[in-house]
Amino acid sequence: MSVPVLGLGTFRLKDDAVINSVKTALELGYRAIDTAQIYENEAAIGQAIAESGISRDALYITTKIWVENLSKDKLIPSLKQSLSDLQTDYVDLTLVHWPSPNDAVSVKEFMQELLAAKKMGLTREIGISNFTIPLMEQAIAAVGVENIATNQIELSPYLQNHKVVN
C-alpha cells in the first residue's frame, strides 16, 4: 500500500478529542493516521478505528517509538504494546521518533531492533524521524538504505531545513 495523500496527525489530541477527530477524518475519506507513543493517545485511536467499521487493510497507520523505548530490550515490547492499544496486528510504518539523547542507545542498536520488528511482521515499513544528516547516515549504515522508508521531519513556514529536505 502506498501512503495516502491525506493523513491525520494526532499530536496533542487526547481522549474524546482524538476519538472524534479520527472518526471525522475517516468519515471524510482520510486513510492515514499518524500517532506516537509519547502522544499517549494510541488506545483512543484504536477505539476510534474499531468503531469506524473501516477495514484495517484500507488504512495506513504510523506510530513512533519514544526515546525511552529504544534499547534492544524495550523496543519490540513497546511496539507490541502500541499494536495492542491500536487494536491491530501491525502498523504500516514505525519510526524512531527522535534519536537517543546523548547516544545513550546507539543508532545501530535501535535500527537493527526496528528491522527485526519488521521481519517479525509487526510493521510493514520502518523509518526515522527528526534525524540530522549524520544520524541518517548512521541509520543507513546500520540497516541499509533499502530498509528505511522515510525520515519524517517537521516542515513549516517557520521551520525550514533545506539541507535535510533537498
C-alpha positions in Angstrom: 0.0 0.0 0.0 1.3 3.5 -0.8 0.9 6.3 1.7 -2.4 8.0 1.2 -2.3 11.7 0.1 -4.3 12.9 3.1 -3.4 12.0 6.6 -4.4 12.9 10.1 -1.7 13.9 12.6 -2.8 13.3 16.2 -0.2 15.3 18.2 -1.7 16.9 21.4 -5.1 15.2 20.8 -6.4 13.2 23.8 -9.5 11.2 24.8 -12.7 12.4 23.2 -10.9 15.0 21.1 -8.7 12.3 19.3 -11.6 9.9 19.1 -13.8 12.5 17.4 -11.0 13.7 15.2 -10.1 10.3 13.9 -13.8 9.3 13.3 -14.4 12.6 11.5 -11.3 12.2 9.4 -12.2 8.7 8.4 -15.7 9.7 7.5 -14.2 12.4 5.3 -12.1 9.9 3.5 -8.8 10.2 5.3 -7.0 6.8 5.4 -3.6 7.7 7.0 -3.4 8.2 10.8 -0.1 9.3 12.4 0.4 8.8 16.1 3.3 8.2 18.5 3.9 6.5 21.9 4.6 9.9 23.5 1.3 11.3 22.4 -0.4 8.9 24.8 -3.4 8.5 22.5 -2.9 5.2 20.7 -5.6 3.4 22.7 -8.2 6.1 21.9 -7.1 6.0 18.2 -7.5 2.2 18.3 -11.0 2.6 19.7 -12.0 5.2 17.0 -10.7 3.0 14.2 -12.5 -0.1 15.6 -15.8 1.9 15.9 -15.4 3.3 12.4 -16.0 -0.1 10.7 -13.3 0.6 8.1 -11.3 -2.5 7.3 -7.7 -2.5 8.5 -6.3 -3.0 5.1 -7.8 0.2 3.9 -5.8 2.2 6.5 -2.2 3.4 6.7 -1.2 3.7 10.4 2.1 5.2 11.5 3.4 5.2 15.1 6.7 6.3 16.5 8.9 4.7 19.2 9.7 7.1 22.0 13.4 7.5 23.2 12.8 5.7 26.5 11.9 2.6 24.4 14.9 2.5 22.0 17.0 -0.1 23.8 17.1 -3.7 22.5 15.1 -5.0 25.5 12.3 -2.4 25.2 11.8 -1.5 21.5 9.8 -4.6 20.4 7.8 -4.9 23.6 6.8 -1.3 23.4 5.8 -1.7 19.7 3.7 -4.7 20.7 2.0 -2.5 23.4 1.3 0.1 20.7 -0.2 -2.6 18.5 -2.4 -3.7 21.3 -3.5 -0.2 22.1 -4.2 0.5 18.4 -6.1 -2.8 18.2 -4.1 -4.1 15.2 -1.7 -6.8 14.4 0.7 -4.5 12.6 1.3 -0.9 11.6 2.2 0.3 8.2 5.1 2.4 9.3 7.1 2.5 12.5 9.5 5.4 13.1 12.1 6.2 15.7 10.6 9.4 17.0 13.9 11.1 18.0 17.4 9.9 18.1 18.6 8.6 21.5 19.6 11.6 23.7 23.4 11.7 24.1 23.6 8.5 22.1 22.6 6.5 25.2 21.3 3.8 22.8 23.4 3.6 19.6 21.7 4.2 16.2 22.9 0.8 15.2 21.2 -0.9 18.1 17.8 0.6 17.7 17.8 0.5 13.9 18.6 -3.2 13.9 15.9 -3.9 16.5 13.4 -1.9 14.4 14.4 -4.0 11.4 13.8 -7.1 13.5 10.3 -5.9 14.3 9.7 -5.5 10.5 10.9 -9.1 9.9 8.5 -10.3 12.7 5.6 -8.6 10.8 4.9 -6.0 13.5 5.4 -3.2 11.0 5.4 -3.2 7.2 8.0 -0.4 6.9 10.5 1.3 9.2 12.0 4.8 9.3 13.3 7.6 11.3 12.1 11.0 12.4 13.8 14.2 13.3 17.3 12.9 12.3 20.2 15.1 11.3 22.2 14.2 8.2 25.0 12.5 10.2 22.4 10.4 12.1 20.6 9.5 8.9 24.0 8.2 7.6 24.4 6.1 10.7 20.9 4.7 10.3 21.6 3.8 6.7 24.9 2.2 7.7 23.1 0.1 10.3 20.3 -1.4 8.2 20.8 -0.3 4.6 19.1 2.5 2.7 16.6 0.0 1.2 15.2 -0.7 4.6 14.5 2.9 5.6 11.2 4.2 4.2 11.5 7.8 5.3 12.9 10.4 7.6 9.8 12.2 8.8 10.6 15.8 9.6 8.7 18.9 10.6 8.4 21.4 7.8 6.5 24.6 8.0 6.9 28.3 7.0 8.5 28.8 10.4 10.9 25.8 10.3 12.8 25.2 7.1 15.6 22.6 7.0 16.8 22.8 3.4 19.8 20.5 3.9 17.5 17.6 5.0 14.7 18.4 2.6 16.9 18.6 -0.5 
